[in-house]
Amino acid sequence: MTSTSPPPSAPTKPAKPTAPAHPVDQVVATYGDVIFDLCESVLWNSTNAQLAFRKIVKELRKSSSHEQFSVHERAWVLRVSCDRLRDLAQNTSRRMTASERIESDATETTAGRLKKFDFYFHRLTLNDQFLLLLRDKYGFAYSEISTALGIPEGSLKTSRQQALRALEEWVWDQS
Amino acid sequence: MNCFEWQSHSSDYLDGTLIASAKKEAEAHLDSCKECTERSKHYRVLLTAIANQPRSTLPVPIRRSPLTAVLPKLDVGKLGRSRWERVPWYIRTTIEGVSIVMVILLGISAGPKLRSIYERRMERNLSDFNETLSDPATESADPVAAQIPLTRANPANPLATDAQSVGDDYSGENEADDSSDDEDSSTAGQGGKSGSLLHVGSSEIWRFNFKADSPHDIRPKIVQILTSAGLATSTPGIGGVEVPGGIQFDLLVPQNIVANLKPQLEKLAPVRPEGHTDSAVWETFTWYKNKSKTKLPAGQTRIVIWLSQI
């Protein structure tokens, strides 16, 4: 009488538990493009924008304010991004060279100046650049921008008008 | 609505968030104001330019793993930093540290040299000052260098000092050592016992320092001693010169009268009062002699008598 024993089955590896996604990973998935574009627009350099983006993500991970801003996630992300970018821009922001400045000033026609709009835009203060980008490029509400920059809404409107006035002077009033 | 008010509300006007009544006023102003109309158009062009700026998307590797993706090296070439700031930090700090240490060492080593240069300069100025005071006929070219301080006598008992003094390499330093066998000194022993022991060599400067309550009272007495010793009244410097701090006699005298002068001058010094035997203040008469490096005329000795307030 032979008894058949079941063949030894190969030891099965227990499935690795997948680490729960960090909330910041979701933030990156949702707002990554905006943050990166903001970095590149302000720093004016793709390489430095990548580095800045990583620092912002690190900052977001260790930021204790996440809980406070869980309801207004986008405002929290913008605030951390703007704060971090403000620090980074002090050292890594691309500055216009003398020849670029002369070239931009020497352009005679308005159409020519509009083609070099970046040169004029980066003459604005960082806060004005943030404001115009967040409001007119990404279409965020004043309330969110106010939280992100720490500036009252009324002041934001005034700043926006002054920034536009400055740009207009640089682009139009030279001719 | 005027231009200023329109400008104030331009942000809301461009956004289209003005309330209906304000919007009507703004449009009415734009119809009447060409400048604000132009400005409004410019603003819209600017806002369009901002809105139409190209948008970058997050690179895929960074999106997948934002913290671990390999990033390109920081583009430091376009950061507007100076060339020095672009040097690696370990080289920069080393160079800076070494430079600081070198500056400190340089300061430490240069300090004494600068001080010596300063002191030399001051000495030169002082010697120039002395030359202007002295008789050019008797003054050496460099009096400071020409004088080597040698022995100092004990005013209380000069004889004992002279006798006890030990001879040095320089024979002219000690009077007592050579006095017995020196022919020049024998001729000088006219003024008394102590004077007979003095040895007055050639090219010497004899210095006598007095402290007195009134140097001006002693001055004529010294002149009298000098004239009584045989010096002519026309001898340069016989009257003494008032200089800052006292009165100075600086003159060339025949070598043989020095031994006679010393005891007479010593008698002029104020007597030390009893009970002040150890007080240096009452050292009212001191003397010593230097070797003059400049050659003095044969048979002549220079004496310098200094009178100062006690």
Boltz contact constraints between the chains, C-beta under 6 A:
constraints:
  - contact:
      token1: [A, 28]
      token2: [B, 66]
      max_distance: 6.0
  - contact:
      token1: [A, 32]
      token2: [B, 58]
      max_distance: 6.0
  - contact:
      token1: [A, 32]
      token2: [B, 63]
      max_distance: 6.0
  - contact:
      token1: [A, 33]
      token2: [B, 57]
      max_distance: 6.0
  - contact:
      token1: [A, 33]
      token2: [B, 58]
      max_distance: 6.0
  - contact:
      token1: [A, 36]
      token2: [B, 56]
      max_distance: 6.0
  - contact:
      token1: [A, 36]
      token2: [B, 58]
      max_distance: 6.0
  - contact:
      token1: [A, 37]
      token2: [B, 55]
      max_distance: 6.0
  - contact:
      token1: [A, 37]
      token2: [B, 56]
      max_distance: 6.0
  - contact:
      token1: [A, 40]
      token2: [B, 56]
      max_distance: 6.0
  - contact:
      token1: [A, 45]
      token2: [B, 75]
      max_distance: 6.0
  - contact:
      token1: [A, 47]
      token2: [B, 72]
      max_distance: 6.0
  - contact:
      token1: [A, 47]
      token2: [B, 75]
      max_distance: 6.0
  - contact:
      token1: [A, 48]
      token2: [B, 75]
      max_distance: 6.0
  - contact:
      token1: [A, 50]
      token2: [B, 71]
      max_distance: 6.0
  - contact:
      token1: [A, 51]
      token2: [B, 71]
      max_distance: 6.0
  - contact:
      token1: [A, 51]
      token2: [B, 74]
      max_distance: 6.0
  - contact:
      token1: [A, 57]
      token2: [B, 66]
      max_distance: 6.0
  - contact:
      token1: [A, 92]
      token2: [B, 79]
      max_distance: 6.0
  - contact:
      token1: [A, 94]
      token2: [B, 78]
      max_distance: 6.0
  - contact:
      token1: [A, 95]
      token2: [B, 80]
      max_distance: 6.0
  - contact:
      token1: [A, 117]
      token2: [B, 49]
      max_distance: 6.0
  - contact:
      token1: [A, 132]
      token2: [B, 50]
      max_distance: 6.0
  - contact:
      token1: [A, 136]
      token2: [B, 47]
      max_distance: 6.0
  - contact:
      token1: [A, 136]
      token2: [B, 50]
      max_distance: 6.0
  - contact:
      token1: [A, 136]
      token2: [B, 51]
      max_distance: 6.0
  - contact:
      token1: [A, 137]
      token2: [B, 50]
      max_distance: 6.0
  - contact:
      token1: [A, 137]
      token2: [B, 51]
      max_distance: 6.0
  - contact:
      token1: [A, 157]
      token2: [B, 11]
      max_distance: 6.0
  - contact:
      token1: [A, 160]
      token2: [B, 11]
      max_distance: 6.0
  - contact:
      token1: [A, 161]
      token2: [B, 10]
      max_distance: 6.0
  - contact:
      token1: [A, 161]
      token2: [B, 11]
      max_distance: 6.0
  - contact:
      token1: [A, 164]
      token2: [B, 43]
      max_distance: 6.0
  - contact:
      token1: [A, 164]
      token2: [B, 46]
      max_distance: 6.0
  - contact:
      token1: [A, 167]
      token2: [B, 46]
      max_distance: 6.0
  - contact:
      token1: [A, 168]
      token2: [B, 42]
      max_distance: 6.0
  - contact:
      token1: [A, 172]
      token2: [B, 42]
      max_distance: 6.0
